[in-house]
Amino acid sequence: MIHVSHLVKYYGDYAAVQDVSFDVPAGQIVGFLGPNGAGKSTTMRILTGFLTATSGKATIAGLDVFWDSVEVRRRIGYMAESCPLYTEMRVEEYLRFRAGIKGIYGATRRRRLDYVIQRTWLGDVRRQIIGTLSKGYRQRVGLADALLGLPPVLILDEPTAGLDPTQIRSTRELIRELGQEHTILLSTHILSEVEMTCDSVIIINKGKVVASCSLEELTRQAGERACLVATFDGLVDPDAFRGLPGLTALSPETIPGGVRLRFTTPDMASMAPLVCGRAVERGMKLRELRPERPTLEDMFVNITGGLVGTREQ
Amino acid sequence: MRPTLSLIRREFTAYFVSPIGYVVFAVFLTVTGYLFYLSLELLTARGPRGISFPMQLMVNDVFWLVFLFIPPLLTMRLFAEERATGTLETLLTTPLRDWQIVASKFIACLLFYVCLWIPTLLYLPVLLDLDWATGLVGVDPWPVLTTYLGVFLAGAMFLALGLLISSLVKTPMVAALVSLFVSLVFILAGFWRPDMDTSGAAYRVLYFFTVPLHFERNFSRGLLDTRQLVLYISLALFCLFLTVRSLESRRWR
């Protein structure tokens, strides 16, 4: 549905986007993940035609975003970062105006308005002036506006920015629901959001795509880096454990009062009793034994910090 | 076509939602009302006092001084505020083309400007010496008609200028101030009249683009000089063209 290849964008001498390539298949929710300043908003603005790329090519639904910009915009619903709206208009008035701009008139417009308002739970605030709405409601108005044309592709820039936890939850639910009918590309720097709403994730850092894989793949890689952590009191010789079957790596670490050993092994379930047994045999004081799985956040920090490279899919 | 109408409608109603529209209305009507009162006094005066072309008094120095502020105030928010609040992004990512956006904003602005003048139609029966019984006018109606045409076209020119400047700057305040200074170029020489040598070369150059002089000599006396009509129309169209280009160039940043 969305194909981006070798997109480059320079603001003067500053490279905001350098050689970004990715694909978003139809019907999927893809998360564009990256720290602030990574180039997420810039890429999205290029896709919607607000900016032009310095070089590279992007197509949405088979149409080039530069050469067929107006046609592409007909097939996109875009929600900009910080959701700018006309604060002096009423919700219904604003949505009627946006529908008019997108070429929707008459009875279709009335039906469409009812549909998007019902979908984004704006029924209670239909007649309210946008300036008096809270941030959560304003984001919903922005989302309703993006839905108006019933576009096949939704591009949402930080859809849950600035919302409180309840609102975040309901917005994510809504996005998941919408994902069943639309192709969604959303950008965020919150990992739990990616975990909860997206089918796959593209991690971008300093203008370059660092990782691009489905969520299962990422969790699997996180699982691969899991290890068993054993904390001992007093001095302990790590060599005592080197002979254990299935042990792939062992790294000691001195902590106040004792030693912490990290056992990396493909089979954590059987390693735990073995470590326990060996410790008791040698009379070591085993204080704590637990598995340690890197969270998605650790993965993210490592990836964007450049410490770990992940395989591209 | 219909998306453009939607945008025109929204821009036009936006004038009536903010206080600026009403302030401009109030000031404008007060000034024209006062000038009408002065004309009326002269028209109904006894003895040798009188005025041959009442429109010369309706559209005189005082009027131009106030008029100077109106196009900047009307056009300052059109693009500059959208840039400041970020709503320009939501407008430029719709299937509207750039020229449709510029045309809609200009037409909405012009429509409001025409609405400013509509209440002055009340003065027409007096200015034309309308005989209620027969419906015939007592004086030559052409000065009035040409003056209205003149203010419409001159207004279109100043509004287009203001629109262009609004699309180039970041805040409405700066847009208003810059429009004011640029409009001043077209109006300033009109206030030097007592000191200027009307046969000199400098005067002849200034006359081409000084709008109050056009009105004083031509429009308020029933004359239509095509040089002036060409100036207003071509400059308005040129400014609109530049505004479309300016909007387009925003995508290339």
Chai-1 contact restraints between the chains, C-beta under 6 A:
chainA,res_idxA,chainB,res_idxB,connection_type,confidence,min_distance_angstrom,max_distance_angstrom,comment,restraint_id
A,T48,B,T93,contact,1.0,0.0,6.0,A-B,restraint_1
A,F50,B,E89,contact,1.0,0.0,6.0,A-B,restraint_2
A,F50,B,L92,contact,1.0,0.0,6.0,A-B,restraint_3
A,F50,B,T93,contact,1.0,0.0,6.0,A-B,restraint_4
A,T52,B,R251,contact,1.0,0.0,6.0,A-B,restraint_5
A,T52,B,W252,contact,1.0,0.0,6.0,A-B,restraint_6
A,V70,B,P95,contact,1.0,0.0,6.0,A-B,restraint_7
A,R73,B,P95,contact,1.0,0.0,6.0,A-B,restraint_8
A,R74,B,P95,contact,1.0,0.0,6.0,A-B,restraint_9
A,Y78,B,T93,contact,1.0,0.0,6.0,A-B,restraint_10
A,A80,B,E89,contact,1.0,0.0,6.0,A-B,restraint_11
A,A80,B,T90,contact,1.0,0.0,6.0,A-B,restraint_12
A,P84,B,T85,contact,1.0,0.0,6.0,A-B,restraint_13
A,P84,B,G86,contact,1.0,0.0,6.0,A-B,restraint_14
A,P84,B,T87,contact,1.0,0.0,6.0,A-B,restraint_15
A,P84,B,T90,contact,1.0,0.0,6.0,A-B,restraint_16
A,E88,B,V17,contact,1.0,0.0,6.0,A-B,restraint_17
A,F97,B,S6,contact,1.0,0.0,6.0,A-B,restraint_18
A,F97,B,R10,contact,1.0,0.0,6.0,A-B,restraint_19
A,G100,B,S6,contact,1.0,0.0,6.0,A-B,restraint_20
A,I101,B,P3,contact,1.0,0.0,6.0,A-B,restraint_21
A,I101,B,S6,contact,1.0,0.0,6.0,A-B,restraint_22
A,I101,B,T94,contact,1.0,0.0,6.0,A-B,restraint_23
A,I101,B,L96,contact,1.0,0.0,6.0,A-B,restraint_24
A,G103,B,P3,contact,1.0,0.0,6.0,A-B,restraint_25
